[in-house]
Amino acid sequence: MGTQVDLSGPAAGQLGDGLWFSELYWLSVRAQFTGGFLVRSDRGDAAFFFRNGNPVHAAGAAYGVAYLGELLQKDGAVSQSQLTEALELQAAAPDGAKPLLGALLCEGGTDPMAVKRALERQVEQRAMYLFQLKAGEWKAAPGENSRIRELGVEAEGWPILLRALASGTLEEETRALTESLLGKAVKLRGKMPVFPGLELTDDQKHLAHYLEKPRKPDQLERALNRKTVRAMLRLLTLEEALELVPASQGIPIPKATLLKGQGAFTPLPPEPEAPLSPGSAGDRVAPPRSTSAKIDPQLKRDIEELHASMNEKSHFEVLGATERTEVADLRKLFTVVAKKYHPDAFPPTTNEDLARKVREISARLNEAYNTLSNDTSRVEYMKLWADERIKGDGKKAERIRDAGTKFKMAQVLLKKREYKKARELFKYAIDNDPSSGEYRAYYAWSIYADTTIDRNEAIPKAYGLLLEALKSADKNAQIHFYAGSVLKAQDKHREALHHFREAVKLDRRHTDAEREVRLLESREKKSDKEDKPSGLSRFFKR
């Protein structure tokens, strides 16, 4: 862990499983480290510098992203001719006295604040690159030299860390966190830690509220943004601010407190206490919200129509745009609809059901614009929309990816014969990707293989699930093997043999299925031989 690294003097070590770059970064921010890291990986060398815990500069051959000139051009702060001229002046200078590109551009008339903002983004994007390293060597030395003082533009350390944990961490690192929380519920040890310069988002504030009581991580992920939850849990784990308790102590999150997509943060309503006895004051239903404020009937119809259809519409359709709409025109379209459906445009006495629909529409409009106004996310979204299974639903894509991760974890538990935990994760995978026959088949096997479950209950239930799985995955050899095994347990050898043969046909290397085929065929031949009359006795049959 990062806490085992002493940055008060020269230090070195290996990156990877056991010490991710995120932990080095966290320790540098937490310890207000001033100094630099040299990271060596198969992509080359990368230097990264901090000043009082804030990143200030990143340079090296390994960084193939976030060049200053490109960032400024993307912002429209410099023209191609200005950039070319500055690069030529820099190249013509002696090696030991090359001027800074940013300084040359400022001398040529570029806004110094634009250069500063671009340098801050450069540091952040290059930090993301280091968060993605699976392996490498690192060396660190405290202290700041004059060159870094000249180059450095401080970016805020904590916000970059949280954004990187949400979008830049490796699947292996995320999996390690998830595995550490298996079978556990989590809660804050005390109050939420304070992170200087980090302003919590609405989801993060809601998460802090939920964590006042023990919660299961998967419940938190369903209630809030999955990436936000995992990033905050990872950060709080590093801070040793989480208390882990058995999952059985986890308290469900009441649906009444789910306030996602409401815009500005609203304090969560108190969670309901245990039900009171019938007829008590606690059983009285709160009066409905007043609907006296007049809202244009046509606007009501528009809200109802858009809310009912928005899950079937693409981001382009929700905004009234097409795939050819430019970002500038997209902004105009978004401004019109966002103003029309903004929750603040409706009186506080608006009917609660209508207000909820407005909040959900507003959240969807924001999601659509944020996705389509960025070139990278726009391309990714269009790929998602082309997938018939997902149809552009980014949240659904996240759930499907998450289901895949949980499925792999469950397979490991299945091999360890931890059937109950495996079933929980297989069920989670099915709930988030019901179209997968493979998930359903492995869930069935986790029931069948668990000898603590009564056989009269386990066998028919497992076989029913396997039949469902084969409807969508009849070309999966392992599912046929499982079906054959369950049928064999019921002494239905002929049907079992059919599935074992199918498994071998689909996968010639399936040695278990091949062995079962040989065994049942041998048994079948022996049975036929015993049933066949021998010698002259066949002439004396009645």
PyMOL commands that set and color helices and strands:
alter all, ss='L'
color gray80, all
select helices_A, chain A and resi 2-4+21-30+68-75+80-92+95-97+101-107+112-131+146-151+157-167+171-180+202-210+217-223+226-238+247-249+255-257+281-283+297-312+315-319+327-340+343-345+352-372+375-386+394-415+419-432+437-448+455-472+477-489+493-506+511-531+535-540
alter helices_A, ss='H'
color red, helices_A
select strands_A, chain A and resi 11-15+35-41+44-51+54-59+136-142+184-188+242-246
alter strands_A, ss='S'
color yellow, strands_A
deselect
rebuild
show_as cartoon
